[in-house]
Amino acid sequence: MIQDDVIFHNVGLVITDEQHRFGVNQRQLLREKGAMTNVLFMTATPIPRTLAISVFGEMDVSSIKQLPKGRKPIITTWAKHEQYDKVLMQMTSELKKGRQAYVICPLIESSEHLEDVQNVVALYESLQQYYGVSRVGLLHGKLSADEKDEVMQKFSNHEIDVLVSTTVVEVGVNVPNATFMMIYDADRFGLSTLHQLRGRVGRSDQQSYCVLIASPKTETGIERMTIMTQTTDGFELSERDLEMRGPGDFLVLNKVDCQIS
């Protein structure tokens, strides 16, 4: 849609869902497809640049604070790596109730440059030994589209109890029976990504949990983990993110960089 040779007759409204996943230039190109185009951005976590622009009156903001009827706030906790076994017991307790769980890792495979960071392949194999081969699924970006669809279909049909994945499940995934989210090495992710991942659970009337496993070595890493346990409000998270990272540059195409500690 944003290519030069795609021409619209008379664009009056552009709606961009998951706004944080689009670059500044991409959003501007969509706006320029029409002469006087109205623009609606939709997101659970506004990027700091957008939030700052709204503060200066360049954008009207509407927010939905209420949860859908029957849903409960997600309980978020932070655990150190040495508490992993305790977190595993908590996840097992949810599985025994007939629920399902996500386990998220930053890497697909081990890296010699990031030896202390967990990867999905290693954790997948470990959880297969713990729960049994048939109960655990693996999902990451190197799989083919058909392979990813097959894994997600099995998870949706409850043929898989635990889905070990990278951030490919960050958006567009809806499995109401999943009530537990474990994010390993959570300090390797920014606040927006953590909030989006947390949103994969809490989609039914059952209580859901998100556990951040991290042993951050910096103050900013500690602050991100603390913020995540204090609020489930995407706008409040973005405000805190704005305080930590700044707004980026209003007049150029740069969004602020996310410094992961």
N, C-alpha and C positions, 0 to 999 in steps of 0.2 A: 504493500500500500504506500510506502514512503519512497518508492523508486520514482525517478524523474519521468519515466514514460507512462506512469499510471496517472491518468487525468480524470478528475471527477467533474460532473456537470455543474453542481451547485452545492458544495458542502456547507451546511449550516451548523452542524454539531459534531464534535469529535469527542468520544468517550474513551479514555485510556484507563483500563483496569490494571491493577498491580503496577501502578505508576513508577515505583522505585526501580523496576526492572528495565526501564527505558532510559536511554541517554538524553541529555539536554537537546542535542541536535535532532535526534529522532522525534522527540515531542514537538519541536519547532517545525519540522518538515510537515508533520500532520496538520498543524495549525495553518500552514501556508497553502494547503490544498484548496482553501476557499478564500473569498475576499474578506468577509467579516465573520469568521468562524468562532462560534462559542465553544469553549473547551471545558470538559468535566474530567477531573482526575479522580480516580478511586484507588484507595490503598488502606491497608490496616496500619501501615507504618510510613508516614510521610518522610521523605529524605530531608536532612537538615536544611538544604538549600531551599526547598519548596516551603518548609515551615517558616524560614526567615522571610521569604518573599511575602507570605501571608501576614506576617507580623507588621510589615511595612505597608499594608493596605493594598497590595497589588493583586490580591486573590481573596475571594470570599470563601469561608470555610464552614461546612456543615459536618457535624459529627454525630454518629449513632452510639450512644453510651450504653444502651440496654442490651443485654444478651437476648437471643431468641428465646421464646417461651419454653420453659422447662429445663433450660441449660444452666449449669452451675459453673462458677468461676474455676479456672484451672489452678490447682495448688502447685506452686513452683518452689522447689528446694535446690540447694547447692550442696554437693558432696565432694570431698577430696578423693583423689585416686585410691587411697588406702581404704576408703569406705565402699569400694565397688561391690564387694560381696554382699554388703547390707542392701545396696540398691538392687542387686540381682534378686535377693529374697523378696523385696517389695514388688518387683516386676512379676516374679513367679506367683505371688499371691493374687495379682490381677488376672494372670492367665488361668489360675485355678477357678476363678469366677466365670470363666468362659469368655474373657475379654482378650484383646490383642494389643500388641505393643510395637512401637518403632524404636530402633536403636540407630542413632546417627553418628557418623564419623567424618572427620575432615578429609581424609585421604582414601583413595581407592586401594592402593598397594603401599607397601613399606617404601620409605625414601631414606637414602643415606644422608640426606641433608636435614631430615626431620625424624631422627631415630626415636625421639621421645613422644611422637605423635601417633595415635592409634589409627589403623586403617580398616576399611570394611571387610577386606578379605580375611585378615587374621581374626577379627572379632566374630565374623560369620562362622569360621571353622571352629572357634572356641565354643560358641553358643550351640552349634550343631552337636558337639560332644556332650554338652550340658543338657540340652532338651531333646535331642534326637534329630536325625537328618531331615525327616519329613516335616518338622514343625517350624523350620527356620528358612527364610527366603533371603536372597541377595539382590540388591538393586543399585546400579551405578551408571554413570554416563557412557562407559565403554561398551555396554551391552547394546545389541541391535534394538531397533524400535519394536520388532516382534517379540524379542526376549523380554524387554521391559514391560510390554503389554501383558505378556503371559504371567509374569511375576505379580503385577498389580491385580490382575484378574483373580489369581489364586488368593491373594491377600483379601480382596474385596469379598470373595466367596467363603472366607474363613477356612480355606484349605491350608493356610499358613498362619501360625500364631504370632511369630516374631519376624518383622521385616528389618533387616540390617541394610542401611542405605547411606548414600551421600546426600547432599542437599537437593537432589533431583525431585524429592517429594515436597519441596518447600511450598509450592503452589499447585492448585488444581487437583488435589487429592482429597477425597471425602470418604472415609470409612468410619461410620458412627460407632462401630463396636470397638474401635481402638481407643483405649483409655489411658495408655501409659507411653510416655515419650522419654527416652534416655538419650541425652546428647553428650557424647564422649569428647573430651578435650574441648569443652564448650567455649573456653577462652580464645579459641582460634577463630571464632565467628563474631561478627558484629552484632549489635543490638537488633537491627532490623531483621537479619537472617534468623537470629534466635527466636524472635517474636513470631515470625512467619512459621518456623518449624513447630513451635509450641501450639500454633493454631491448627495443626493436623489432628490434635485430640480435643476433647471437650465438645464433641459434635452430637451428643445425645443427652439424655437426662441422667446418665450415670456420672459419678464423680471421676474426674480425670486428673492425671498427675504429670508433671514435667520435672525431671531431675537433671540438673546440670552437673556433670562430672568434670572438675577442673581443679588444677593446683597452680593458679597464675602466679607469676614471679614479679609482676609489676603492679603499681597502684591502679593504673587504668584497667588492667585485667580484673583486679579485685572489684573495682567499682562497677564494671559491667555485670559481673555475677551478682553483686548486691542489688543493683537496680532491677534486674530480672526477677528477683524474689520479692521485690517490693510492690510491683504494679503489673497489671495485665492490660493497661491502657496504652494503645499504640501511640497516641498523641503525646502522652506524658513521656513515654520512652524516647520519642523523637525530640522533645524539648531537652531531655537530659543529654541526648546524643548531640544536639546543637551546642549545648554548653561545653561538652567535652571536645568536640571536633571542629566547631566553627561551621559557618554556613557555606563555605566554598565561595566562588567568585560569581557575582550576579551578572557580570557583563561579558563573560566568555563562556565556553562550552564545558568548563570543568565542574564536575561535582566534587565534593570534598572526598579525599582519600580516606579509606577505613584502615587505621593502623591497628593491627591485631597483635596483642602482646601475650 
